[in-house]
């Protein structure tokens, strides 16, 4: 038996924009089903909001997103999750970092750290906190 886990992000009306942004950075395919496509009746002002959305890339990146309907409580909290992206190629991680940094708040600049050749943390323009790092290959 095999399982995988996927980060599933909740938004209030921004899921489509967030998925397009992440797809522009990591590549892959975007799939979106709206509330009106899945549910028989839905308020018109939210009919085009995302009921099921995801980006999946051939490199292994996979993230899901959902627009929480206004009829349900939604409180994104303060840094309720981190999305971690680990890699072995510093140039690739730096490219992802630079793209995610557009409009972001930098929590920890991307730089060498005691445990990794590169490590950084930022909160993107959607309020999602990302941790990017290059795997430490030191076999000590």
Residue, then its C-alpha position, 0 to 999 in steps of 0.5 A: x500500500x502507498x499513500x501521499x499527502x497533498x497540501x490543501x489550501x482554503x481561500x475565500x474567493x481567491x482560490x482560482x487566482x492562487x492556483x494560476x499563480x502557483x501554476x505559473x511558478x511550478x508548471x503543470x496542469x490546473x484543474x478547477x471545478x466550480x461550486x455551480x458545477x458540483x452542487x445543484x444549487x449555489x448562490x449566484x455570487x459564489x457560483x464560479x468560486x472553486x469547489x475543487x482545484x489543484x495544480x499538479x506538475x510532472x516534477x511532483x508538485x501538487x497543491x489543492x485549493x478551495x473557496x470556502x462558501x460564505x455560509x461556512x465560517x472561515x478564519x485563515x488564522x495566522x500562519x496556520x500552515x507552511x507549504x514546504x518545497x525541498x529540492x536538490x538544485x539551488x538554481x531551481x529553488x532560487x527561481x521558485x523563491x523569486x517568483x513566490x516573492x512577488x508581493x510577498x512578505x519575507x519572513x527569512x531571506x533565502x540564504x545559507x543556514x546551519x542545516x541547509x545550503x539554502x533556506x528561506x521563508x515567506x508569506x506570499x500575496x495570498x497569505x500562504x507561508x512557504x518554506x523553500x530549501x535545498x537539501x543538505x547532502x552532507x553525510x556527517 
